[in-house]
Amino acid sequence: MSTAQSQSSGERIYDPVAGRVRGFGTTVFAEFTALANAVGAVNLGQGFPNFAAPDFVKDAACAAIAADLNQYARSAGHPRLVQALAQVYSPLFDRPLDPLREIVVTVGATEGIFAAVQALVDPGDEVILIEPFYDSYPAAVTMAGGAPVYVPLRAPAGSRHAGDWTLDLAELTAAITPRTKLLIINTPSNPLGKVYTRAELEAIAAIVHRHNLTVLSDEVYEWMVYPPAEHVRIATLPGMWERTVTLGSAGKTFSVTGWKIGWAIAPPTLAHAILMAHQWIPFAVSTPMQEAVAVALEESDARGYFSWLSRMYRAKRDHLLVVLDDVGLTPMTPDGSYFIIVDTAALDAPVAPGERRDIAICRWLTKEIGVAAIPPSPFYSEPHQYLTDNLARFTFCKTDKMLEEAARRLKKIKTR
Ligand SMILES: Cc1ncc(COP(=O)(O)O)c(C=O)c1O
């Protein structure tokens, strides 16, 4: 099985002493946000925008509340929202999407991940997770009784670009067994900001076909792609529509992560399976928030909103790249998302015996420099966590004022 690692699925036992289900503890985001608050650090760790949502989006929400849209929504999604999603995505998928049979609205993409995995994974099935992965994937797979199988992206030493991190196709193929059911891909990716190229996706699609797999494509950062990079939807590659579930998020798209509105787009059989899981998870999603997202989507094109979003984030990315580089936190330029992974090898901060270096460095940055970053080891399976020893993740989805304050504090790294 080369270096890919499989994890058994027998972890779903409530531990009354720890007060939690074994294997699912506090997340690194909760821990570092609490630490950042406690020491008054500028939090460039957790990826939520701290700036106002666009007025046209907020106005739509106020109008939806005023219109008394207060009752349960249609389980698969508020009709106006699925209609608006079909309108926006049909040209992008190069096919007329059926709003009533090919779209399921979820409680953020997080529920989309969970419902899709519940729908598609049976106990004992294996699911390929590409490292670094978004941390809810292994939890969703394990809770479905499946077994995550990990395949890391690998970068040449001294890499300065997220695009240099690539999937070894031989390693991917070796990780596939007769039990493999699903492959989860994330483009643009969190935490790396890698945008898979068409050629990379075609190569993955060929393997998916050969082994008759289904793909869950998490594309929540689809509008945060920085030219010349181009967002390619794997579902649009030949023969892939039939075997792909694509996820999106209003939280990321409209800077309203607390609204928790997401969607799954898939052929009718897969969408129906997701709906059958979804109806027993939240049953339905907030009606007025769905109405607001519908109106926001309807207006986005005419307002040039999506290209504005990408330009706005690109300027923030470029600013933070210069700041990080200047203080010796060697950044790997992301082509998408609002995260930057840096190489911290040049930092000589203290690491206690037995402590993971990436966690120690991020604690030190938070406490001593006053800027919180996220250690990337939780985005890896345990056997591969050593790959993140010299890495930290910063986010730039923050106001320019906050990024400037972070820049001022980060300069301390040079002068200490
Ligand atoms: C890769 C990825 N997928 C899904 C999500 C969750 O999206 P949502 O906020 O819509 O639940 C996130 C949020 O950080 C993410 O980074």
The ligand as an SDF file (V2000), in Angstrom:
LIG
                    3D

 16 16  0  0  0  0  0  0  0  0999 V2000
  -12.4300   22.9990    2.4920 C   0  0  0  0  0  0  0  0  0  0  0  0
  -13.6320   23.3860    3.2770 C   0  0  0  0  0  0  0  0  0  0  0  0
  -14.7650   22.7170    3.0840 N   0  0  0  0  0  0  0  0  0  0  0  0
  -15.8800   23.0250    3.7770 C   0  0  0  0  0  0  0  0  0  0  0  0
  -15.8800   24.0420    4.7050 C   0  0  0  0  0  0  0  0  0  0  0  0
  -17.1270   24.3390    5.4750 C   0  0  0  0  0  0  0  0  0  0  0  0
  -17.9670   25.1850    4.7570 O   0  0  0  0  0  0  0  0  0  0  0  0
  -19.2630   25.7970    5.4570 P   0  0  0  0  0  0  0  0  0  0  0  0
  -18.8210   26.9490    6.2970 O   0  0  0  0  0  0  0  0  0  0  0  0
  -20.1290   26.2030    4.3040 O   0  0  0  0  0  0  0  0  0  0  0  0
  -19.8780   24.7130    6.2740 O   0  0  0  0  0  0  0  0  0  0  0  0
  -14.7080   24.7610    4.9390 C   0  0  0  0  0  0  0  0  0  0  0  0
  -14.6780   25.8380    5.9630 C   0  0  0  0  0  0  0  0  0  0  0  0
  -13.6450   26.2660    6.4240 O   0  0  0  0  0  0  0  0  0  0  0  0
  -13.5650   24.4310    4.2070 C   0  0  0  0  0  0  0  0  0  0  0  0
  -12.4060   25.0860    4.3880 O   0  0  0  0  0  0  0  0  0  0  0  0
  1  2  1  0
  2  3  1  0
  2 15  2  0
  3  4  2  0
  4  5  1  0
  5  6  1  0
  5 12  2  0
  6  7  1  0
  7  8  1  0
  8  9  2  0
  8 10  1  0
  8 11  1  0
 12 13  1  0
 12 15  1  0
 13 14  2  0
 15 16  1  0
M  END
$$$$
